[in-house]
Every structure is written in C-alpha cells, then in structure tokens.
Amino acid sequence: MPSTEPVTPTTPRTRADRRQSSAARAKRPQSRISIVGVIGELLITGGVLVMLFLVWQLWLNDAIVRAAQDNEAAELSRQWASSLPTSVPMPAEDNPQPVDYGDPVILPQPEDAQTFGILQVPRFGADYAAKLAGGVSKSRTLDPLGIGHYPDTQMPGEVGNFAVAGHRNTHGKPLNQIASLQVGDAIVIQVPEGWYTYRYRSTEYVKPSGVGVLDPVPQADGVVATDSIITLTSCNPIFSQAERIVAYGVFESWTPVEAGPPASLTEALEG
C-alpha cells in the first residue's frame, strides 16, 4: 500500500539553499574589494595632500617668506641709509678702489634675537637682503628673523671671526645660494652707522660638531687673529643636516653711512 506520509521537498529546498549560499559567497569578495578600494583611495588622497604640503612648505611658502624678509630688510636698509651725505672722501671715477674712511665702527654684542644688521650679497640677487640678529636659536632668531650671529664671536669689522648661521631651506632659506659664491664676491653687512664689505675666499664642509670654524682664526684654536673674517654657516646638503657648508670671507673696507652705499653693492658680477 502506498505510504500516506507527506513527501518532504528536499530537492527543491536544497537547490534554493545552494543558490543562497552561492549568492552569499559572491557578495563577500565584493565587500572586501570595496573596503580595500576605499582604503586605497584614502591612501592616495593622503599622499597627494602630503605632496601638496611639501610643495607649499619647501617652495611656495619659502618664496613668500623670502620676499617678505627681503622687503623688511630693504625697508630697514633705506631707513638706516637715509642720513644726508656730508663732506667725506669719495672715490675718483677713474679709481674705483675703496676709500679709506678710517677704522670701522665696532658694535657691541647684540642681545638674543636683537636685530642689529642686514646681510646683502649681490651674487644672491639685486633684491636680496636678510636681517642679522643676535643668537642662533631656531625658535627665536633663525626661523622668524633670518640669520643669527654666534654669541661671543667677533662683530663686523672687528679683528677675528664674525660668524653667522642661516637656513638653507625653509623659513625663507636666506643662505640657500651659499654654494654659488665665487672668489671675490662681495659680502656686505649694513648697520645704522654704515657698511662693512668682505670678499668671499673659500668654502669647506664640516660635521655639525665642527665648532673649530667659529675660532677667531677658523680651524686654528689658540692662534691670535690678525685679520677680520666673516664666516657663513648653513646645512649641507640641501634638505639635510648631515654636515655644514661653511663660506669664508676677508674684510676689505668700511664705508660710513654719510658716504652713501659702497660700490661693492652694485658692481658687476663675473661668471
């Protein structure tokens, strides 16, 4: 006799279950791919933002800060040079040699972050000017002001070593072109009393610990100085602090403010 038990539809239900399982398995990889894709897009976006920040920080912002520092120093330079000329010796047109105006004025050591002078280097551009301030603290002098004077080294025109430091990149990078100096280039320091002209002589590279470059006679500890030297220091290579690039110059002449700006500021550059 045929069974009266109901027939359980196992086959149709099994097929449906299989279809559902297949659909679920198909969905899982899509979900994972979607998450990976979102993460990838976020990483790409983050990378683009980082690149834009670097472009801003290392180039655009530097250009803006450099222009602002040039303008501020130029305005200060005009204020200091505004004294009316008096009867002081002037160089003859056929004799461009510096006039001897006597011993240079020697300023007292500046206070930390006190602006006392302006660095002008024709090789760095006709509009280049950078404030000089006391101390070499990044937060107080180098970052906000420009170039700092190493405490207890000599002052401009003084026998010994007038040593300063400045950034080669970021914060206006006032010594970015230090490696472009050529023998004989003018390095001019302006103060309210006048101008000190130095002539570039040589460059060397030292480790950050190479403080011998700050000696009264650079790299000659204990030797008594007889000349007036200027020492410019900055990081090397660019974007690195692995070592220091050091440029030296020798004092040539002093020009009082009454005589007007020295010819060294406008002379033609060779090379």
C-alpha positions as CSV (number, residue, x, y, z in Angstrom):
1,M,0.0,0.0,0.0
2,P,1.4,3.4,-0.9
3,S,2.7,5.4,2.1
4,T,0.5,8.2,3.3
5,E,3.4,10.1,4.8
6,P,3.9,13.5,3.3
7,V,6.7,13.9,0.9
8,T,9.4,16.3,2.1
9,P,10.5,18.5,-0.8
10,T,14.2,18.1,0.0
11,T,15.5,18.6,-3.6
12,P,13.9,22.0,-4.3
13,R,14.9,23.3,-0.8
14,T,18.5,22.1,-1.3
15,R,18.8,23.9,-4.6
16,A,17.5,27.1,-3.1
17,D,19.9,26.8,-0.3
18,R,22.7,26.3,-2.7
19,R,21.7,29.3,-4.7
20,Q,21.6,31.4,-1.5
21,S,25.0,30.1,-0.4
22,S,26.5,30.9,-3.8
23,A,25.0,34.4,-3.7
24,A,26.4,35.0,-0.2
25,R,29.8,33.8,-1.2
26,A,29.7,36.0,-4.3
27,K,28.9,39.0,-2.1
28,R,31.8,38.6,0.4
29,P,34.6,39.2,-2.1
30,Q,32.8,42.3,-3.4
31,S,32.6,43.6,0.2
32,R,36.3,43.0,0.7
33,I,37.2,44.7,-2.6
34,S,35.1,47.7,-1.7
35,I,36.9,48.2,1.6
36,V,40.3,47.8,0.0
37,G,39.3,50.2,-2.6
38,V,38.2,52.8,-0.1
39,I,41.5,52.4,1.9
40,G,43.5,52.7,-1.4
41,E,41.7,55.9,-2.3
42,L,42.3,57.3,1.2
43,L,46.0,56.5,0.9
44,I,46.2,58.1,-2.5
45,T,44.4,61.2,-1.2
46,G,46.7,61.3,1.8
47,G,49.7,61.1,-0.4
48,V,48.5,63.9,-2.6
49,L,47.9,66.1,0.5
50,V,51.4,65.3,1.8
51,M,52.9,66.3,-1.6
52,L,50.9,69.5,-1.7
53,F,52.1,70.3,1.9
54,L,55.7,69.7,0.9
55,V,55.4,71.9,-2.2
56,W,53.9,74.6,0.0
57,Q,56.4,74.3,2.8
58,L,59.5,73.9,0.7
59,W,58.8,76.1,-2.3
60,L,55.7,78.4,-2.2
61,N,55.9,79.3,1.4
62,D,59.6,79.8,1.2
63,A,59.2,82.1,-1.7
64,I,56.6,84.1,0.2
65,V,58.7,84.3,3.3
66,R,61.9,85.1,1.4
67,A,60.1,88.0,-0.4
68,A,58.7,89.3,2.9
69,Q,62.2,89.1,4.6
70,D,63.7,90.9,1.6
71,N,61.2,93.7,1.8
72,E,61.5,94.1,5.5
73,A,65.3,94.2,5.3
74,A,65.2,96.6,2.4
75,E,62.9,99.0,4.2
76,L,65.2,98.9,7.3
77,S,68.2,99.4,5.0
78,R,66.6,102.5,3.5
79,Q,65.9,103.9,7.0
80,W,69.5,103.4,8.0
81,A,70.9,104.9,4.8
82,S,68.6,108.0,4.9
83,S,71.2,110.2,6.6
84,L,72.2,113.1,4.4
85,P,75.8,112.9,2.9
86,T,78.4,115.2,4.4
87,S,81.9,116.1,3.3
88,V,83.6,112.7,3.3
89,P,86.2,111.5,0.8
90,M,84.7,110.0,-2.4
91,P,86.4,107.6,-4.8
92,A,87.6,109.1,-8.0
93,E,85.7,107.9,-11.2
94,D,89.0,106.6,-12.6
95,N,90.0,104.9,-9.3
96,P,87.3,102.5,-8.1
97,Q,89.4,101.3,-5.2
98,P,87.7,101.6,-1.8
99,V,88.3,104.8,0.0
100,D,89.9,104.6,3.4
101,Y,87.4,106.0,5.8
102,G,89.4,105.0,8.9
103,D,88.8,102.3,11.4
104,P,85.4,100.6,11.2
105,V,82.8,101.1,13.9
106,I,82.7,98.1,16.2
107,L,79.3,97.4,17.6
108,P,78.6,95.8,21.0
109,Q,77.4,92.2,21.1
110,P,73.7,92.1,20.4
111,E,71.1,90.7,22.7
112,D,69.4,87.4,21.8
113,A,67.0,87.9,18.9
114,Q,68.0,91.6,18.6
115,T,68.3,92.8,15.0
116,F,71.5,94.8,14.5
117,G,72.4,94.5,10.8
118,I,71.5,93.4,7.3
119,L,73.3,90.9,5.1
120,Q,73.5,91.9,1.4
121,V,75.1,89.7,-1.2
122,P,74.9,90.8,-4.8
123,R,75.5,87.2,-6.0
124,F,72.3,86.2,-4.3
125,G,70.3,88.8,-6.3
126,A,69.8,92.5,-6.6
127,D,66.8,92.4,-4.2
128,Y,68.4,90.1,-1.7
129,A,68.6,91.3,1.9
130,A,68.5,89.4,5.2
131,K,68.2,90.7,8.8
132,L,71.0,89.8,11.2
133,A,70.1,89.2,14.8
134,G,71.8,88.0,17.9
135,G,71.9,84.3,18.8
136,V,71.4,81.2,16.7
137,S,68.2,79.8,18.4
138,K,65.8,78.4,15.8
139,S,62.7,79.5,17.6
140,R,63.8,83.0,18.5
141,T,66.2,84.0,15.7
142,L,66.7,81.7,12.7
143,D,63.1,80.8,12.0
144,P,61.3,84.1,12.5
145,L,64.1,86.7,11.7
146,G,66.6,85.2,9.2
147,I,70.3,85.0,10.1
148,G,71.8,84.7,13.6
149,H,75.1,85.8,15.0
150,Y,77.0,83.2,17.0
151,P,77.3,84.6,20.5
152,D,80.8,85.6,21.6
153,T,82.3,85.5,18.1
154,Q,83.5,88.9,16.8
155,M,81.3,91.7,15.4
156,P,81.5,93.1,11.9
157,G,84.9,94.8,11.1
158,E,86.4,93.5,14.3
159,V,89.7,91.6,14.2
160,G,88.7,87.9,14.5
161,N,85.8,85.9,13.2
162,F,82.3,87.4,12.7
163,A,80.4,84.1,12.4
164,V,76.7,83.8,11.4
165,A,74.2,81.0,10.6
166,G,71.1,80.7,8.5
167,H,68.7,78.2,6.9
168,R,69.5,76.8,3.5
169,N,65.9,75.6,3.1
170,T,62.6,76.6,4.8
171,H,61.8,79.7,6.8
172,G,62.9,81.9,3.8
173,K,66.1,80.0,3.3
174,P,68.4,83.1,3.5
175,L,71.5,81.1,2.8
176,N,70.1,78.9,0.1
177,Q,72.6,80.1,-2.5
178,I,75.7,79.9,-0.3
179,A,77.3,77.3,-2.6
180,S,77.1,79.7,-5.6
181,L,79.6,82.2,-4.1
182,Q,82.7,82.9,-6.3
183,V,86.1,84.1,-5.2
184,G,86.0,87.9,-4.9
185,D,82.2,88.2,-4.5
186,A,81.1,91.0,-2.1
187,I,79.5,90.1,1.2
188,V,78.2,93.3,2.7
189,I,77.0,93.9,6.3
190,Q,74.9,97.1,6.8
191,V,74.4,98.6,10.2
192,P,72.9,102.0,11.1
193,E,76.4,103.5,11.1
194,G,77.4,102.2,7.6
195,W,78.6,99.2,5.6
196,Y,81.3,96.6,6.0
197,T,82.5,94.9,2.8
198,Y,84.0,91.4,2.9
199,R,85.3,89.4,-0.1
200,Y,84.5,85.7,-0.4
201,R,87.6,83.5,-0.4
202,S,86.7,79.8,0.2
203,T,84.3,77.1,1.3
204,E,84.7,74.0,3.4
205,Y,82.4,71.2,4.7
206,V,82.4,70.0,8.2
207,K,80.4,67.8,10.6
208,P,77.8,69.5,12.8
209,S,80.3,69.1,15.7
210,G,83.0,71.0,13.8
211,V,82.9,74.1,16.0
212,G,86.5,75.0,15.0
213,V,85.0,77.1,12.2
214,L,84.0,79.6,15.0
215,D,87.5,80.1,16.3
216,P,88.9,83.7,15.9
217,V,91.1,82.2,13.3
218,P,88.9,79.4,11.8
219,Q,90.1,75.9,12.5
220,A,93.2,77.3,14.4
221,D,92.4,77.1,18.1
222,G,94.6,79.3,20.2
223,V,96.1,81.2,17.3
224,V,95.8,85.0,17.8
225,A,93.8,86.7,15.0
226,T,95.3,89.5,12.9
227,D,92.6,89.7,10.2
228,S,88.8,90.3,10.2
229,I,87.0,87.3,8.9
230,I,83.3,86.6,8.1
231,T,82.0,83.0,8.4
232,L,78.7,82.0,6.9
233,T,77.4,78.5,8.0
234,S,74.4,76.5,6.8
235,C,73.2,72.9,6.5
236,N,74.5,70.6,3.8
237,P,73.3,69.0,1.6
238,I,70.0,70.9,1.0
239,F,67.2,69.2,2.9
240,S,69.7,67.5,5.2
241,Q,71.6,68.3,8.4
242,A,74.3,65.7,7.9
243,E,77.0,68.3,7.7
244,R,77.6,72.0,7.4
245,I,78.7,74.2,4.5
246,V,81.0,77.0,5.6
247,A,81.9,80.0,3.5
248,Y,84.7,82.4,4.5
249,G,85.3,86.0,3.5
250,V,88.0,88.6,4.3
251,F,87.3,92.1,5.4
252,E,88.0,94.7,2.7
253,S,86.6,98.1,3.7
254,W,84.4,100.2,5.9
255,T,82.0,102.8,4.4
256,P,80.3,105.2,6.8
257,V,76.6,106.0,6.2
258,E,77.5,109.6,5.3
259,A,79.4,108.4,2.2
260,G,76.4,106.5,0.8
261,P,76.2,102.8,-0.2
262,P,79.6,101.3,-1.2
263,A,80.3,100.4,-4.8
264,S,80.5,96.8,-3.8
265,L,76.7,96.6,-3.7
266,T,76.3,97.4,-7.3
267,E,79.4,96.2,-9.0
268,A,79.1,93.8,-12.0
269,L,79.4,90.1,-11.2
270,E,81.8,87.9,-13.1
271,G,80.8,84.3,-14.1
